Amino acid sequence: MVAWITRILLVVQILIAAAIFFAVTRFSTLQSIPLAMLLSVGTVVLVRMLITANNFRLAWRYRSVTPEQYWLNWRQACRLFLEEFKATMLSSSWSMPFYAFTRRSMPDAHGLPVLLIHGYGCNSGYWHGLSQQLSKAKISHHAVSLEPVFGDIEAFVPAVHEAVEILCKDSRHHQIIIVAHSMGGLVARAYMCRHGQERIAKVITLGTPHHGTGLAHFGVGDNTMQMRWLGTAQDGKPSDWILKLCAQEGQQRNALFVSIYSHHDNIIAPQTSSHLEGARNIALHGIGHVALAVNAKVQKIVVEEILAITPLKESRTECSSSAPKIVLVDQPQ
């Protein structure tokens, strides 16, 4: 469904650009065809840039305190915006419409197989760039597309369960690794609450609103209500659904998670909502939300985390420490 929606939106944008081109050449004094084309395409691009800018504006309202060492100068801020805009354009106008996939198995695979779970409003095509890196590393991976787009997060669990079982069967592994972006991390947590963690060696989340996000107030669907952060960054709280989810979990389960997030996420705000207690938390900076799976640094970390993971022994019953683990691999420039 998302593939068709994004294709339709792409066609609409092309038609708008064509209409602007026709209007300019037909009714204005501008005689230059190249300039008319630049104006028509530039108008559409500008609108898309304003949408991205608005996401940053809304995120600013719910932002958490950014550590001083992660403050950006104007060059870094421009790079943050342009990378996020580029990732958004590529995902919505290229990879999601045309590169959705289900299975990519490597005959001589390394490490455990991976299940990719996308976030809100996306499909498996979102993972196109990371999939290329996983293939280069000879890591077998499957992907699931969650439908319906605006459905309840709990309703996505059966599709994830089926995908996990298929991946285990196809790869002949008892356990797999989940890599999830944004809402996909909450889907993975809901799956583990219902089916346990026997099949899961590790969960790597990218920009997941583990405690909710203020921008979910501006979305549509049951899943956005479940992902809401209620109140201000300092005095707010997660939604009732997230609180109920947390009540079913514990430090042992959270120890299976690696949460990678950015202090400059433009969709997850407060940004520290992605910090999961008891997990291995990797804090980055200068990276936007959509760009998390596209950024080369993040892709490198994900591949390294996958290859470093071995199946957990079934006899393991407790984690080494109940305190949150924070790994600061990102150094300010």
Secondary structure, DSSP 8 states (H G I E B T S, - for coil): -HHHHHHHHHHHHHHHHHHHHHHHHHHSS---HHHHHHHHHHHHHHHHHHHHHHHHHHHHHT-----GGG---HHHHHHHHHHHHHHHHHIIIIIHHH---SEE--TT--SS-EEEE--TT--GGGGHHHHHHHHHTT--EEEE--SSTTS-GGGGHHHHHHHHHHHHHHHT-S-EEEEEETHHHHHHHHHHHHH-STTEEEEEEES--TT-BGGGGGS-SHHHHHTBEES-TTT-EE-HHHHHHHHT--HHHHTTEEEEEETT-SSSSSGGGG--TTSEEEEE-S--SGGGGT-HHHHHHHHHHHHH-----TT--S-S-SS-EEE------
